[in-house]
Amino acid sequence: MRFFNRDPLAQMQSLRDQAERLGVQFLEGHAVKGTITKQMVLIVAETLNFHPNQLIEMIPDRRRAGRHAKAMEGLRKANLIGGRGPTFSDFEQYDREH
């Protein structure tokens, strides 16, 4: 006979996943608006027990191209990530010029 109807560890993991999603959505919203700060990232990272760099990688939602671009721009504006690196079109343009 089981004492618990549900697995308490699974329930705890479910709550942790839910908190992670909420924290990342909060940061993504601010990144898209351009109002994200390093302090916000540090507080959420500390709360969720993540390294800030790990959390920064999770912020841009790659499934939605428009929001991803805006979020990346917001992160660059806050100096949380570096500038845009060279793309294939940059290399093609360099080849045409030289």
FENNORGI-V964264 format. One record per pair of residues at least 24 apart in sequence whose ideal C-beta (glycine too) atoms are under 7 Angstrom apart, sorted by sequence separation. I is the first residue (numbers start at 1). J is the second residue. D is the distance in whole Angstrom. If there is no record, write none. Layout:
i: {I I}
j: {J J}
d: {D D}
//
This chain:
i: {23 56 23 56 20 31 19 28 27 28 24 24 32 32 36 32 36 41 31 34 38 33 37 32 36 38 28 31 34 31}
j: {47 80 48 81 48 59 48 59 59 61 58 59 67 70 74 71 75 80 71 74 78 74 78 74 78 80 71 74 77 75}
d: {7 5 5 7 6 5 6 5 5 6 5 6 6 4 5 5 7 7 4 4 7 7 6 6 5 6 6 4 6 5}
//
